[in-house]
Amino acid sequence: MALLPLDDTRTRSILDPVQLIAALRQAFIDLRNGDFELPQRVALANSRYLVMPTRHRPSESLVVKTLSLVPGRRPMIGGLVSWSTAAHDTSVVAPAETITTLRTGAITGLATDLLADRSASSLAIFGAGALAADQVRFVHAVRPLRSVTFVARTPARAADVVARLRPELPDTEFMITRPADRELSGADIVCCATTSEEPLFAADELATAVHVNAVGSFRPAMHEFGADLIDSATAVVVDDLTACMVESGELIDGVRAGVITPDRMIELVTIADSAPAPTGRTIFKSVGIAIQDWAAMDLLARAALSA
């Protein structure tokens, strides 16, 4: 069997944000229809090493991601994602960091499209690491952004991200602030892409109508928002309830504190193609599931093999 390796540059040249969001939306619809074989992912060394396989039954395609997560390392994410199918004699491999940041951006874009007000145009984003640039790109793909404010402990890192984004989004105003100087009341959308163990903000700092995406934390000890935000939310949407009840410190603690019960959380599969009109404060929490990698790799592989 032949192997087609694709690097970051080639992968990004193929995976257009609008197309990837559409592919991810369809993947969640397929999941609802029972089209995926989706084993629980294997987590080793307190989730420092992950193996995430999934098979899409209609297309007989298999995607497996193996990665390591080392906070403080640059890049934090390392590993590979492979795609193969019985219909092709070539397997496609891409960097895990690239696929992870793109599919995490896409899930944020999809959730924002479903839950944020149609007129939303201002974004506040916590974090300036590997996920940050694609969070902005994919939010912008569904809600053209008038302004983006980075809340970063290391402003120089945020400045590097802004330097990459500014040529892509010439009509967007970019600002950088330290956490102690943050001002969130004017943000229509808030993205959290950190590994913080403490909530990044209090609920009363936010507008009464705001959409929050939280995609950075992936262990029970990590918390990007607190129980006060959950208590004030009109809707709490998750990518996968079972996974979040094992890995999302925010939601695990929210259940323990009695501010929410699992049956009040909405799984993305139920609203992927028909979300209700958003009102008030909405939350989307993602810890990542393998069909997100499948959506990105299937789109990537089929385009690369047909080129």
C-alpha positions in Angstrom: 0.0 0.0 0.0 1.3 3.5 -0.9 1.6 6.3 1.6 0.8 10.0 0.8 2.2 12.3 3.5 0.9 15.8 3.6 2.6 18.6 5.6 1.1 21.6 7.3 1.3 23.8 4.3 -0.3 21.3 1.9 -3.0 20.4 4.4 -4.0 24.0 5.0 -4.1 24.7 1.3 -6.8 22.1 0.9 -8.9 22.5 4.0 -11.0 25.6 3.5 -12.8 26.7 6.7 -16.3 26.9 5.2 -16.0 23.5 3.6 -14.6 21.9 6.7 -17.4 23.3 8.9 -19.9 21.9 6.4 -18.1 18.5 6.5 -18.1 18.5 10.3 -21.8 19.4 10.4 -22.5 16.4 8.1 -20.3 14.2 10.2 -22.4 14.9 13.3 -25.6 14.2 11.3 -24.0 10.9 10.2 -23.2 10.2 13.9 -26.8 10.8 14.8 -27.8 8.3 12.1 -25.5 5.6 13.4 -23.0 5.8 10.6 -19.8 5.7 12.8 -18.1 3.0 14.7 -16.7 5.2 17.5 -14.7 3.4 20.3 -13.8 5.3 23.4 -10.4 6.9 22.9 -7.4 5.5 24.7 -5.8 7.9 27.2 -2.5 7.1 28.8 -0.3 9.0 31.4 -3.2 11.2 32.6 -4.2 12.0 29.0 -0.7 13.0 27.9 -0.9 10.4 25.2 -4.1 9.7 23.2 -5.2 7.3 20.5 -8.5 8.1 18.7 -9.9 5.7 16.1 -13.1 5.9 14.2 -14.6 4.1 11.2 -17.3 5.7 8.9 -19.4 2.7 7.8 -21.0 4.1 4.5 -17.6 5.0 3.1 -15.6 2.2 4.8 -13.0 4.8 5.7 -10.8 4.5 8.9 -9.1 7.4 10.6 -6.7 7.0 13.5 -5.0 9.8 15.4 -2.1 9.2 17.8 -0.7 12.2 19.7 1.1 13.5 22.7 0.1 16.6 24.6 2.9 18.4 26.5 1.9 21.8 28.0 4.8 24.2 27.6 6.2 22.4 24.6 6.0 24.1 21.2 4.0 22.8 19.6 2.1 21.3 22.5 0.5 18.7 20.2 2.6 16.1 18.4 1.8 13.0 16.4 0.1 11.8 13.2 -3.4 11.2 11.8 -3.9 8.5 9.2 -6.7 7.9 6.7 -7.3 4.7 4.8 -10.2 3.0 3.0 -10.9 -0.2 1.1 -11.6 1.9 -2.0 -8.0 3.2 -2.4 -4.6 1.6 -2.3 -3.1 4.8 -0.8 -3.2 5.9 2.8 -3.0 9.6 3.7 -1.1 10.9 6.7 -1.1 14.4 8.1 0.4 16.1 11.2 -1.7 15.7 14.3 -1.1 19.3 15.3 -2.5 20.7 12.0 -5.5 18.4 12.0 -6.3 19.0 15.6 -6.1 22.8 15.4 -8.1 22.8 12.2 -10.9 20.5 13.4 -11.0 22.3 16.7 -11.4 25.6 14.8 -14.1 23.9 12.8 -16.1 22.7 15.8 -15.9 26.2 17.2 -17.1 27.6 13.9 -20.0 25.1 13.8 -21.1 25.8 17.3 -20.8 29.6 16.8 -22.9 29.3 13.7 -25.6 27.4 15.6 -25.6 29.3 18.9 -24.2 32.9 18.4 -26.5 35.8 17.4 -26.5 36.4 13.7 -25.2 40.0 14.2 -22.3 38.9 16.4 -19.1 40.6 15.3 -16.8 41.0 18.3 -14.6 38.2 19.7 -12.6 38.0 22.9 -10.2 35.0 22.9 -8.2 33.7 25.8 -5.0 32.1 24.9 -2.4 32.6 22.2 -1.1 29.1 21.7 -1.4 26.5 18.9 -5.2 26.6 18.8 -5.7 30.4 18.8 -5.3 31.4 15.1 -7.7 28.8 13.8 -10.3 29.7 16.5 -10.3 33.2 15.0 -10.3 32.0 11.4 -13.2 29.7 11.8 -15.3 32.1 13.9 -14.7 34.7 11.2 -15.9 32.2 8.6 -19.4 32.1 10.1 -19.6 35.5 11.8 -17.5 38.2 10.0 -15.5 39.8 12.8 -15.3 43.6 13.3 -12.9 43.2 16.3 -10.8 40.6 18.0 -9.3 41.0 21.4 -6.6 38.6 22.6 -6.5 38.1 26.4 -3.0 36.7 26.9 -0.6 36.2 29.7 2.3 36.6 27.2 1.4 39.5 24.9 4.3 38.8 22.6 2.9 35.4 21.7 -0.5 37.1 21.0 1.3 39.6 18.8 2.8 36.8 16.8 -0.7 35.3 16.2 -2.1 38.8 15.2 0.8 39.2 12.8 -0.3 36.0 11.0 -3.9 36.9 11.0 -3.9 40.6 10.1 -3.1 40.0 6.3 -6.0 37.4 6.2 -8.5 39.7 8.0 -7.6 43.2 6.8 -11.0 44.7 7.9 -10.8 43.3 11.4 -9.4 45.4 14.3 -7.0 43.5 16.6 -6.3 44.3 20.2 -4.1 42.6 22.9 -4.6 42.8 26.6 -3.3 41.1 29.7 -5.8 39.2 31.9 -5.8 41.8 34.6 -6.8 44.5 32.2 -9.5 42.5 30.3 -12.9 44.0 29.4 -15.4 41.4 28.2 -18.7 43.2 28.4 -18.6 44.2 24.8 -17.8 40.8 23.4 -20.5 39.0 21.4 -18.4 35.8 21.3 -15.8 34.5 23.8 -13.4 31.7 22.9 -11.3 29.9 25.5 -8.3 28.0 24.2 -6.1 27.4 27.2 -5.2 24.7 29.7 -6.1 26.8 32.7 -6.9 25.1 35.9 -8.9 28.1 37.2 -11.9 29.9 35.5 -10.6 32.6 33.2 -13.4 35.0 34.0 -16.5 35.5 36.1 -20.0 35.3 34.6 -20.8 38.8 35.6 -18.0 40.2 33.4 -19.9 39.1 30.3 -22.8 40.7 28.4 -26.3 39.3 29.1 -26.3 37.9 25.5 -23.0 36.2 24.6 -21.8 32.9 23.2 -18.9 31.1 24.9 -16.8 28.4 23.2 -14.5 26.4 25.5 -12.2 24.1 23.7 -8.8 24.2 25.5 -9.3 22.2 28.7 -9.4 18.4 28.4 -8.8 17.1 32.0 -11.0 17.1 35.1 -8.5 19.4 36.9 -8.8 22.1 34.1 -11.4 24.8 34.2 -11.8 27.6 31.6 -15.2 28.8 33.0 -17.0 28.4 36.3 -20.3 27.1 37.7 -21.5 30.7 37.8 -21.5 30.8 34.0 -23.3 27.5 33.7 -25.9 28.7 36.2 -26.6 31.8 34.1 -26.6 30.0 30.7 -29.8 29.4 28.7 -28.1 26.5 26.8 -25.1 24.3 27.5 -24.1 22.3 24.4 -21.4 19.6 24.3 -19.7 17.7 21.6 -20.1 14.4 23.4 -21.8 14.0 26.8 -20.0 10.9 27.9 -16.6 12.3 27.1 -17.4 15.6 28.8 -18.5 13.9 32.0 -15.1 12.2 32.1 -12.9 15.0 30.9 -14.5 18.4 31.3 -13.6 19.8 34.8 -16.1 22.6 34.2 -19.1 20.4 33.7 -18.1 17.7 36.2 -17.8 20.4 38.9 -21.0 22.0 37.7 -22.9 18.8 38.2 -21.3 18.3 41.7 -22.3 21.9 42.6 -25.9 21.2 41.6 -26.1 24.0 39.0 -26.8 21.6 36.1 -27.6 17.9 35.5 -26.4 15.9 32.6 -29.9 15.6 31.1 -29.9 19.4 30.7 -26.8 19.4 28.5 -27.5 19.3 24.8 -25.4 17.1 22.5 -24.3 18.7 19.3 -25.7 15.8 17.2 -29.3 16.8 18.2 -29.0 20.4 16.8 -26.3 20.0 14.1 -28.8 20.9 11.3 -31.6 22.7 13.3 -30.5 24.7 16.2 -33.1 26.9 18.0 -32.6 30.7 17.8 -30.1 31.6 20.5 -31.0 33.8 23.4 -29.1 35.0 26.5 -25.8 33.2 27.3 -24.9 30.0 25.5 -22.0 27.7 26.2 -20.3 25.2 23.9 -17.9 22.8 25.5 -15.7 20.4 23.4 -13.1 17.9 24.6 -12.8 16.5 21.1 -14.1 13.3 19.6 -12.7 11.2 16.7 -15.4 12.0 14.1 -13.9 15.6 14.1 -10.6 14.2 12.9 -12.4 11.9 10.5 -14.3 14.9 8.9 -11.0 16.8 8.4 -9.0 13.8 7.1 -11.8 12.5 4.8 -12.1 15.9 3.1 -8.4 16.3 2.9 -7.6 12.8 1.6 -10.3 12.7 -1.1 -9.2 16.1 -2.4 -5.5 15.2 -2.3 -6.0 11.8 -4.0 -8.2 13.4 -6.8 -5.7 16.2 -7.5 
